[in-house]
Amino acid sequence: MKVLVEGAELARAAQHVSRVLDKLDPDHTHITLTAEHDTVTLTANSRSQWARTRLDADVLEPGTVIVAGYWFTALAGQNGPGETVIETRTDARGEWLHTVNGRTRARMRLMPGAAENEWPDMQGMELALPDGTLPRLINAVTHCASRNQSRPLLTGVHIHGDGDHVVFEATDRYRAARAQVDAPGFTGSVVVPAEWLKRVGRDATSLHIGSHLVMASNRVDEDMTVVLDGQYPDIARIIPNTEDEYPLVVHAGRDELLAAVKYLRALDMDNRDTLPVDMTVTNGEVVCTQAASADSVGQVTLDGTSVDGAMDGMLCLNAQFLADITASWPHGTVDLRVRDALKPVLFTQGDNDNDEDDGARLQWRQVLVPIRQ
């Protein structure tokens, strides 16, 4: 094999596929390079995930080789931009991969005994989502997925459709998020690892769903994962569809609320995961207070906030969870709908927000369970 490629594109491609390599599994630490038809394809996989990407190349000699994935990715990242020559050579000690980029050159032994990275034959359908909708759906819910591997199903995002709508939802039992878009065609239900979805969703433009596999792709990249098995919790029971029966509704600006939470979190030098923000409503003003320590207390009165109704007592919310919600919120205003200080708070978009973007009518809802003190 001998090819000429752009160094920066090679670095990007190697970095992309190396994300699925598994340092703890020697059988899944290599990358397969295939050169044919003016294209070089890089493929890698772990036991449950696959990645493949293509880059334009001048293919002087077609072929397929298997290389040590971490070594090749590190080398490609250091080569920098400019023309890079990749070719295989054989001597008395075996087969080698040689790279030349400007005044730098390196070689490494190939891995002839390793199994070639195979791409699964997936049968599924593409979600017919409006342009630009997929990353917004992903960003709206992935922060609510659990990081506790003892509950593997809750580390995923539940994607389901009824033929008219597609819903993305996630929960870790303390918070939950649900995003829905009008999109015809898909009927089914899968649970996709949230970390995988968050990683590939930044660049993906389409999502294909099969019975056991899900694939995200764009013009040059393809990523695939095995779905999680099990019955996902019924989020509809946690996130209500109706918005009435709330004695207190706080209409807050997203940016103002996020800035307040960030300010209060900055007072906590220990970066605690469960640091509370106390929210009170007095004379129509919303005041957020955080006692980071016995020697440090912060308070912010939210600007541009209006209140409908009243509430007895103080609402205590997890500061990090509140920051995650506001950071992921897609609209300029957010309504906090409160029943009392102990029941879950429902977050919905403000009445004046236009929920149509690029032709997609979206519905976003999240709930957060208060901290009991």
C-alpha positions in Angstrom: 0.0 0.0 0.0 1.2 3.5 -0.8 -0.9 6.7 -0.5 -0.6 10.5 -0.3 -3.0 12.2 2.2 -3.3 15.6 3.9 -1.7 15.4 7.3 -4.4 17.4 9.1 -7.2 15.2 7.7 -5.3 12.1 8.6 -5.0 13.3 12.2 -8.7 14.1 12.4 -9.6 10.7 11.0 -7.3 8.8 13.4 -8.6 10.7 16.4 -12.2 10.0 15.4 -11.9 6.2 15.1 -9.5 5.8 18.1 -12.3 6.9 20.5 -13.7 3.4 20.4 -10.4 1.6 21.2 -10.1 -0.3 24.5 -6.8 -0.1 26.3 -7.9 -3.0 28.6 -8.7 -5.3 25.7 -5.6 -6.2 23.5 -8.0 -7.5 20.8 -9.4 -4.0 20.3 -6.5 -1.7 20.2 -5.8 -1.7 16.4 -7.0 0.3 13.4 -7.5 -1.1 9.9 -6.5 1.2 7.0 -7.9 0.4 3.6 -6.8 2.3 0.4 -8.8 2.1 -2.7 -10.6 4.3 -5.3 -8.9 7.6 -4.2 -10.0 7.0 -0.6 -8.4 5.8 2.6 -10.8 4.3 5.1 -10.0 3.9 8.8 -12.0 1.5 10.9 -11.8 0.5 14.6 -14.0 -1.2 17.1 -14.4 -2.4 20.7 -16.7 -5.2 21.7 -19.8 -2.9 21.5 -18.9 0.1 19.4 -17.5 0.7 15.9 -16.1 3.8 14.2 -15.3 4.4 10.5 -14.2 7.4 8.6 -12.9 8.2 5.1 -10.5 10.8 3.7 -9.5 11.7 0.2 -6.2 10.4 -1.0 -4.0 9.8 -4.0 -3.8 6.0 -3.9 -0.6 4.9 -5.7 -0.9 1.3 -4.5 -4.1 0.0 -3.0 -4.2 -2.3 0.0 -5.2 -3.0 3.5 -3.1 -3.0 6.6 -3.6 -3.3 10.4 -1.7 -0.9 12.7 -1.4 -0.3 16.5 -4.2 2.2 17.0 -2.8 4.4 19.8 0.6 4.6 18.2 -0.8 5.5 14.8 -3.2 8.2 16.3 -0.4 9.8 18.3 1.9 9.9 15.3 -0.8 11.3 13.0 -1.6 14.0 15.5 2.1 15.1 15.6 2.7 15.1 11.9 0.7 18.3 11.3 -0.6 19.7 8.1 0.9 19.1 4.7 1.3 16.1 2.4 1.9 12.8 4.2 3.1 9.7 2.5 2.0 6.3 4.0 3.4 3.2 2.6 4.2 -0.4 3.6 7.7 -2.0 3.2 9.0 -5.4 3.9 12.5 -6.4 5.1 14.0 -9.4 6.8 12.3 -8.6 10.1 8.8 -8.3 8.7 6.3 -5.8 7.4 6.5 -2.1 8.3 4.3 1.0 7.9 6.4 4.1 7.0 5.1 7.7 7.2 6.8 10.8 5.9 5.6 14.3 6.6 7.9 17.1 5.5 11.2 16.5 7.4 9.8 14.0 9.8 9.5 10.2 9.2 8.6 7.2 11.3 8.0 3.5 10.9 6.2 0.9 12.9 5.7 -2.9 12.6 2.4 -4.0 11.2 0.1 -6.3 13.1 -0.4 -9.2 10.6 -1.8 -11.5 13.4 -4.6 -9.1 14.4 -8.1 -9.6 13.0 -9.3 -7.0 10.5 -11.8 -4.6 12.0 -15.1 -5.7 10.4 -18.1 -3.4 10.0 -21.5 -4.9 11.1 -24.2 -5.4 8.6 -26.9 -3.3 10.0 -30.5 -3.3 9.0 -32.5 -0.3 10.1 -34.3 2.9 9.2 -33.1 6.5 9.3 -34.9 8.9 11.6 -36.5 11.5 9.3 -35.5 14.5 11.5 -35.5 18.2 10.2 -32.1 19.6 9.5 -30.2 20.7 12.7 -32.6 18.9 15.0 -30.5 15.9 16.0 -27.8 17.7 18.0 -30.4 19.8 19.7 -32.3 16.7 20.9 -29.2 15.1 22.1 -28.0 18.2 24.0 -31.4 18.6 25.6 -31.4 15.2 27.4 -27.9 13.6 27.8 -27.0 15.5 30.9 -29.8 13.7 32.8 -28.5 10.2 32.1 -27.0 8.4 35.0 -23.2 7.8 35.3 -23.7 5.0 37.7 -22.8 1.8 35.9 -24.6 -0.3 38.5 -27.8 0.8 36.7 -26.7 0.4 33.1 -30.1 1.1 31.5 -30.2 4.5 33.1 -26.9 5.4 31.5 -28.7 5.5 28.2 -31.0 7.8 26.3 -34.4 6.3 25.4 -35.4 7.1 21.8 -38.9 6.1 20.7 -41.5 7.0 18.1 -45.2 6.5 17.5 -45.2 7.2 13.7 -45.8 10.9 14.1 -43.4 12.0 16.8 -39.8 11.1 17.9 -38.9 11.5 21.6 -35.5 11.6 23.3 -35.6 11.2 27.1 -33.2 10.4 29.9 -33.3 10.2 33.7 -31.0 9.3 36.7 -33.9 9.2 39.1 -33.2 12.7 40.5 -33.9 14.6 37.3 -35.4 13.8 33.9 -35.5 15.4 30.5 -37.8 14.8 27.5 -37.5 16.4 24.1 -40.0 15.7 21.3 -40.1 16.6 17.7 -42.8 16.2 15.0 -41.3 13.6 12.7 -43.2 10.9 10.8 -42.2 7.4 10.0 -40.4 5.9 13.0 -42.3 3.4 15.2 -40.2 1.7 17.8 -38.1 2.0 21.0 -34.3 1.7 21.7 -32.0 2.8 24.5 -28.7 4.2 23.4 -25.6 4.8 25.6 -25.7 8.5 26.5 -21.9 9.0 26.5 -21.7 7.6 22.9 -24.6 9.7 21.8 -23.2 12.8 23.3 -19.8 12.1 21.7 -21.0 11.4 18.1 -23.9 13.8 18.2 -21.8 16.9 17.8 -21.0 16.1 14.2 -23.7 13.6 13.1 -26.4 14.6 10.7 -28.4 11.4 10.6 -29.3 8.5 12.9 -30.2 5.0 11.8 -32.0 2.7 14.2 -32.0 -1.1 14.0 -33.2 -3.8 16.4 -29.8 -4.2 18.1 -27.6 -1.5 16.6 -27.8 2.3 16.2 -25.6 4.2 13.7 -24.8 8.0 13.6 -23.3 9.4 10.4 -22.4 12.4 8.4 -20.7 12.8 5.0 -17.4 11.1 6.0 -17.9 9.5 9.5 -19.9 6.6 10.7 -20.3 5.5 14.3 -22.2 2.5 15.6 -23.1 1.1 19.0 -25.0 -1.8 20.5 -28.2 -0.7 22.2 -28.9 -1.3 25.9 -31.2 -4.1 26.9 -34.1 -3.7 29.2 -37.4 -1.9 29.9 -36.8 1.8 30.3 -38.8 3.7 33.0 -42.0 5.4 31.9 -40.9 9.0 31.7 -44.4 10.2 31.0 -45.3 9.4 34.6 -42.4 11.7 35.8 -42.8 14.5 33.3 -46.4 15.6 32.9 -47.8 16.9 29.7 -50.2 19.4 31.3 -48.9 22.7 32.8 -51.8 23.5 35.1 -52.2 22.9 38.8 -49.0 24.7 39.8 -49.5 27.3 42.5 -46.2 29.0 41.7 -44.7 29.7 38.2 -41.4 31.5 38.0 -40.7 33.1 34.6 -36.9 33.5 34.4 -34.4 34.4 31.7 -32.2 31.5 30.8 -29.0 33.4 30.8 -29.7 35.2 34.0 -30.5 32.0 35.8 -27.4 30.3 34.5 -25.2 33.2 35.4 -26.6 33.2 39.0 -26.0 29.5 39.4 -22.4 29.7 38.1 -21.7 32.7 40.4 -22.9 30.7 43.5 -21.1 27.6 42.5 -17.9 29.5 42.2 -18.0 30.0 46.0 -17.6 26.3 46.6 -13.9 25.5 46.6 -14.6 21.8 47.2 -16.7 21.4 44.0 -19.3 19.3 45.8 -21.8 17.4 43.6 -24.7 18.0 45.9 -24.3 21.6 46.9 -27.8 23.1 47.2 -29.2 26.4 45.9 -32.0 27.8 48.1 -34.6 29.7 46.0 -37.2 31.9 47.7 -39.9 34.2 46.4 -40.4 37.5 48.3 -42.5 40.4 47.1 -42.4 39.1 43.5 -38.6 38.8 43.5 -36.7 35.5 43.2 -33.6 35.2 45.4 -31.0 32.4 45.1 -28.8 31.7 48.0 -26.0 29.3 48.5 -24.1 28.6 51.8 -20.9 27.1 50.3 -19.4 26.9 53.8 -19.7 28.3 57.3 -17.4 31.2 56.1 -18.9 31.7 52.6 -22.4 32.6 51.6 -23.6 34.0 48.3 -26.8 35.5 47.2 -28.2 36.6 43.8 -31.5 38.4 43.1 -32.6 37.4 39.6 -33.1 40.3 37.1 -36.0 40.2 34.6 -37.9 37.6 36.5 -41.7 37.6 37.0 -43.7 35.4 39.3 -47.3 34.0 39.2 -48.6 32.7 42.5 -46.8 32.0 45.7 -45.1 29.3 47.7 -44.6 28.7 51.4 -41.1 27.9 52.5 -37.9 27.6 50.5 -37.1 25.6 47.3 -33.8 23.7 47.6 -32.2 22.5 44.3 -29.0 20.8 43.4 -26.7 23.5 42.0 -25.0 21.3 39.4 -28.2 19.8 38.2 -29.8 23.3 37.9 -26.7 24.5 35.9 -27.0 21.5 33.6 -30.7 22.2 32.9 -30.2 25.9 32.2 -27.0 25.3 30.1 -28.9 22.8 27.9 -32.1 24.9 27.6 -32.7 25.9 24.0 -34.9 28.9 24.6 -34.4 32.4 25.9 -36.7 32.0 28.9 -37.5 29.1 31.2 -40.6 28.6 33.4 -40.2 26.8 36.7 -43.5 25.3 37.7 -43.6 24.5 41.4 -46.2 22.6 43.4 -44.4 22.7 46.8 -40.9 22.6 48.2 -40.7 18.8 48.2 -42.3 17.8 44.8 -40.4 17.8 41.5 -40.1 21.1 39.7 -41.2 21.1 36.1 -39.1 23.2 33.6 -40.9 24.3 30.5 -40.3 26.9 27.8 -41.6 30.5 28.3 -44.9 31.5 26.7 -43.2 34.0 24.5 -40.6 31.7 23.1 -40.9 30.6 19.5 -40.4 26.8 19.5 -39.9 26.5 15.8 -36.4 26.3 14.5 -35.5 25.3 10.9 -39.0 24.1 10.4 -39.0 21.8 13.5 -41.6 22.2 16.2 -40.0 21.0 19.4 -41.3 20.4 22.9 -38.8 20.5 25.8 -39.5 19.5 29.4 -37.4 18.6 32.3 -38.0 17.9 36.0 -35.7 18.2 39.0 -36.3 16.7 42.4 -35.6 19.1 45.2 -33.1 18.3 47.9 -34.8 17.4 51.2 -33.3 19.3 54.2 
